[in-house]
């Protein structure tokens, strides 16, 4: 701790015990006053826990990096759950089948492991909404619901399970139930960025931007490396506000995970900003045979947005794609 004048700086480091390697570090500066010190004392533990314990934080990332050095039979199910967070950043089709196999093996090996059941529920939901295996969507959603419900049966206050079941119920069209589950998760773990993002996304997708957008912003601010989907509804909100510059910046931040939808948002923002080359380049990155291009209305319906949101976004995206196609033809 360093003090100078009326300010004090407190530095925190996380060390790997065996190698003494610094896994994470951060500094906090506060006024050098009794009230501020007491406030920091109450708050710093939750700040550190938020940064370190979040799904994309330092501890999880360090364990994933050392996965190959760990004996599969020791903590294999736990590591499988950790790896599933990497999959959930980009929802890669190539990673889906191995991830599903890993989680199915985990619940067979450890049937009382609630986190594995929760992640498996999410995997089945992804299969339904993205069509990875070609199965019928509602059947896969029900399969996911059973897995997530099993997780909650094992641990009623398991936040991961509540988030998974909330997502699945949303995609089943049971929006009020989905919101209630997401709110319950946020009540139990108000410091976790992903829990805030799940609730914020759910609210914003159903048109409650006033409450949902601040939650997504909090999730982004509290995350070391937020996934792209944290930004999508935020970019859409900027579009509805007519703030195309902010929309473009937000969409570009979301694009690091390789999402087609991020590129579509970039194309639309660039088109509104009269940047034709950038709009055409982004539109070209959305495959011509994708649902997003072929039937954007179905894309938004699948993700449970309101009709008003869907109509406005569909009109804009069709314009952006048509512009990109005309540029290609030239």
N, C-alpha and C positions, 0 to 999 in steps of 0.2 A: 504494500500500500504506500503510495506517494502522496504527500500533502504539500500544497503551495497556496499561500494566500487564503482565499475563501473557498477553495475547491479541494476535493480529495479524489484520487484515482485508485480503484481497486482492480487488480488483475487476477484472473482465474485461469488455471491451466489444467487440462486433463492429460495424465501421463499413462502410457501403457506400461504396466508394472514390470514386465519381463525385460523390455528393451529400453525403458525410460524415454521412449519416443513421445513427442508431444502430438496427441491426437487432435486436440482442440484447445483454443485459447480465446479469451475475450477480456476486454477492459470495460469498466463501468465508472463514469465520472459523476459525482454528486456534490452538492454544496457541503462545506465543512461546518455543519450545524447539527445539534442533537436530534432535531426532528427528522432531518433528511437521513441521518445515519440509521435511526431506528426504522424508518420507512424502508430503506434499502435492505436492512437486516431481514425484514419480513418478506420482501419481494424477491431478493436475489435467488433464493432457492428455487422459486417457481420459474424465474427467467432461465436459470441454468437447466432445470429439468425440461423446459420447453425446447431448448436448443439441442440438448443431448439425447433426450428420449423420443423425440418425434420420429416418425417412420423414415425420414430422409436425413436424420441427424448423424452426429459423429459416431456414436456407439454402433448403431445399426450398420453404417457404412464400413466401419472398421471390421466388424464381424463378417460382413459379406466379402470383403477383400481377402480375408484369411480363410475363407470357406475351404479351399483346396487343401489346406494344411490340417484340417480337423478331421478326425475319424468319422466316417458317415454314421456309424452306429451310435456315436456319443450324443450328439445333439442334432441329428439329421432333420427331425421334424421341425425344430425351431429354426434352423437355417433355411428350410424350405419356405417357411412363412416369411422370413426376411427377404428371400429372393423374390417372393411374390410382390413385394413393394416395388422392386425394380421393374417387373413386368407391368405393374399398374401405372407406371409413369407414361408409357407409350402405347400400351395395349397392343404390342406387336403380335401379328398373326403367327410369325415364326416361333415366338416364345410361348404361344398359348398351349400347344399340345404337351410339351415337356413340363410346363408349369402345372397343368391339370393332372398329369400322371404323378408328379411329385406330391401334390396335395392329397390325391386319392390314396397314395401309399402312406402318407403321414397319418391320415385319420384311421387307416387300417392298422397301422403300427401303434398309434397312440389314440385310441378312440375317446379318451377323456380330455383331449387337447382342444379346448374351445377355439383358440385362435386359428387353428388349422381348419376346423369346420367352417368358421366365418369366412376365411379366405377362399375355401372351396365353394361356398355359396356365391361369392362374388365371381369366381371363375365360370360357374354355370350360367350366371346372369350375362357375363360378357359373351359367352357362346351364343346365347339367344339374341342379344342386341347387335352383335357384329356378324353373326352367321358363320363363325369359324368352322363348325363341323357340318353345317347344312341341316341341323335339326330344327324342329318346330319351336319357335321362340317361346310361346307360352308354356310349353312342356318343360323347356329348360329353365324358365323362370321359376316354375313350381319346384323343380329339382333344387335350384339354388335356395328357394325359400325353406325347403326342408332342412338343408344343410345349415343355414344360418339360424333357423329355429332350434336346431339341435345344439348349436353353440350357446344360445341363450338359456336353453334348458340346463346345460352344464354350469353356466355362469350367468345368472340373470343380469348382473351389472357389468358384463364385459362390453366395453365401449366399442371394440372392433366388431363384435357381433351385432351390436345395435346399429352401427353404421352400415354394415353389410345388409342387414334385413331392411333397413330404411331404403337403401338403393334399390334392392330387389322389388320392394313394394311400390316404389316410384315407377319402375319400368313395367310393373303390372297394372299401372293406372290407379293405384290406391294411394292417392296423393296425401290425404289427411293423415293416414296411418304412417306414411313415410316421413312426413314432417314431424309428427309426434315422436317417432323413434329417434330422429336426428336431434331434436331438442333434448331428449333424455340423455343422449350421448354427450351433448355440449354441457348439460348440467353436471354430469359426472366428471367431465374432463375439460373444463373451460380454458385451460392453458395450451391444449394441443392444437397446433395449426390445422392438421388434417380434419379434425373433428369440426372445427369452425368452418373450414372450406366445404365440407360435406353439407352442413346445414345451410351455409350461404348459397351454395350452388342450387340446392333444392328450392329454397325460397325464391331466388332470382328466376329460375326456370319457370316458376309458376306465377311470375309477374310481380312478386314482392321485392322490387329492387331496393326500396327504402331500407329494408332490414337486411336483405341478403348481401348487397354490395359492400357495406362496411365490414361484414364478417369475412368476405373474401379478401378484402384489403388487409384486415388484421392477420389472416392466415399467411398472406404473401409477406407481410412485414416480419412475421415471426419465424419464417422459414429460411434456412440457409440456401437451399436450392429448390424453390417450389416447382412442382410439376406444371406442365403446360396447361392442363385443364383448369387450374386455379384462375387463369386469366380470361378464359373464353367468355363467360357471362359479363365480366368487367368490360371487355372490348365491345360486346354487343350493347351494353348500357351506354358506353361512350358514343356509339353509332346513333342510338336513339336520341341522344342529347345534341347531336350534330357536331360533336367535338372529334373530328376525323383525325386530327394530328395525334391526340391522346389515344384514339382507337388504334392507330397504326403502331404506335410505340408499344401498346399493351399486346397487340397481336404478335408483334415481332418477338416479344419476350416469351410468348407461349409457344413459339415455333421451334424451340430448341429440342423438343421431344419428337419432332418429325411428324406432327399431326397434320393431316390433310385439311382439317377444318381451320387450323391456324393460317394455312396458306390462303384459304378462301377469304378469311377475314382480312388478311393483308391486301389481297387483290381488291376487295371492296373499298377499304380505306384509301388505298392508292388511287383508285378510280375517282373517288370523291375529291381527292386532293389534286386531281388533274396531273397525275404522274403515270402516263400511259405505259412506259417501259416497265416500271415496277409492277403495275397492275397485271400486265400480260405475263410477266415472268412468274409471279405468284400463282396466277390462274393455271398456268401450264403445269404446275406441280400437283394439281388435283387430277387424278386419273380420269380419263373420259368415260370409263365404264363404272366409276364409283357411284354409290347411291346418292352421294352429295351432289354430283353433277346430273345424274340421270333423273332423280326425283327428290329434289331438296325438301319438298313438302313431307315426304315419307321420312326423310332424315330427322326433321324436327319433331314429327309426330312420334317417332320411335323413342326420342329422348325426352318426351313428356313436357315440352314447352307449351305455353298457352297458344291458342289460335291467333291472338293478336300479335304475339312475338313472332310466330312462325310466318304469318303473312308478310310482315314487314321484312324479315330476313330473307325469305324466299325471293321476293321481288328484287331486292338488292343483289343477291348472289346470282340470280339469273342474268341480271344486267352485267355483272362483272365477268361471268363465264362467257356470255355472248361477245363481250368486248375482246376477251382473250382469244376466242375462236376466230373473230374477224381479223385480229392482228396476225394470227398464225396463217390465215388464208392469204393475207397480203405478202 
